[in-house]
Amino acid sequence: MSDAPTLPEGYEFSADPARVDADRVHGWLSAEAYWAIGRPREKHERAMASSLNFGVYATATGEQVAYARVVTDHALFAWLADVYVDPAVRGKGLGTAFVGLVRDHLAPLGLRRLALVTEDAHGVYEKLGFRPLDRPERWMVHTFGRTAGE
């Protein structure tokens, strides 16, 4: 994209699932992310295995500082989930740039829609072209017997 997002100096984006620090990510999500508190490790691993996984890493140390995953059919639809930025590096524009890089990574697939749910980060996503549903009354959801962290 012409307005390609750029991470702050000292950080790098990767779509390589082998780089993801699954222990760190599970720790963040299961203990700190309101939508995944208490998520069992086995469920987390299954979710990662069935998703595209993305990370941001400190270039000096290789330490992972952000994570996101995308569930997609690689043709029409994708769901952005589990976007998390380590509190120690928030406030530097990392989250906005990260989500922009994920969006741009998906662009060549020719998807019709990239969806997400957020309770508190609307401003971050609006900067990147996300908007509320035009016709939310068309969307429906079925919720199975839900447990903590799912």
GILIN-V267203 format. One record per residue. N is the residue number from 1. RES is the residue in one small letter. PHI is phi as a letter, one per 20 degrees, with the letter a starting at -180 (999 if undefined). Layout:
N|RES|PHI ; N|RES|PHI
//
This chain:
1|m|999 ; 2|s|f ; 3|d|d ; 4|a|g ; 5|p|f ; 6|t|c ; 7|l|f ; 8|p|g ; 9|e|g ; 10|g|n ; 11|y|c ; 12|e|c ; 13|f|e ; 14|s|b ; 15|a|d ; 16|d|e ; 17|p|f ; 18|a|f ; 19|r|e ; 20|v|f ; 21|d|e ; 22|a|g ; 23|d|f ; 24|r|f ; 25|v|f ; 26|h|f ; 27|g|g ; 28|w|g ; 29|l|f ; 30|s|f ; 31|a|d ; 32|e|c ; 33|a|e ; 34|y|g ; 35|w|e ; 36|a|c ; 37|i|g ; 38|g|n ; 39|r|g ; 40|p|f ; 41|r|g ; 42|e|f ; 43|k|f ; 44|h|f ; 45|e|f ; 46|r|f ; 47|a|f ; 48|m|f ; 49|a|f ; 50|s|d ; 51|s|c ; 52|l|e ; 53|n|d ; 54|f|c ; 55|g|b ; 56|v|d ; 57|y|c ; 58|a|f ; 59|t|f ; 60|a|f ; 61|t|d ; 62|g|n ; 63|e|f ; 64|q|f ; 65|v|c ; 66|a|b ; 67|y|b ; 68|a|b ; 69|r|c ; 70|v|c ; 71|v|d ; 72|t|b ; 73|d|e ; 74|h|m ; 75|a|c ; 76|l|c ; 77|f|b ; 78|a|b ; 79|w|c ; 80|l|e ; 81|a|b ; 82|d|l ; 83|v|f ; 84|y|b ; 85|v|c ; 86|d|g ; 87|p|g ; 88|a|f ; 89|v|c ; 90|r|f ; 91|g|n ; 92|k|d ; 93|g|n ; 94|l|f ; 95|g|f ; 96|t|f ; 97|a|f ; 98|f|g ; 99|v|f ; 100|g|f ; 101|l|f ; 102|v|f ; 103|r|g ; 104|d|f ; 105|h|f ; 106|l|e ; 107|a|g ; 108|p|f ; 109|l|f ; 110|g|m ; 111|l|f ; 112|r|e ; 113|r|b ; 114|l|c ; 115|a|d ; 116|l|b ; 117|v|c ; 118|t|b ; 119|e|e ; 120|d|b ; 121|a|c ; 122|h|g ; 123|g|f ; 124|v|f ; 125|y|f ; 126|e|f ; 127|k|f ; 128|l|d ; 129|g|n ; 130|f|f ; 131|r|b ; 132|p|f ; 133|l|g ; 134|d|f ; 135|r|c ; 136|p|g ; 137|e|f ; 138|r|e ; 139|w|e ; 140|m|c ; 141|v|b ; 142|h|d ; 143|t|d ; 144|f|f ; 145|g|g ; 146|r|e ; 147|t|d ; 148|a|g ; 149|g|m ; 150|e|d
//
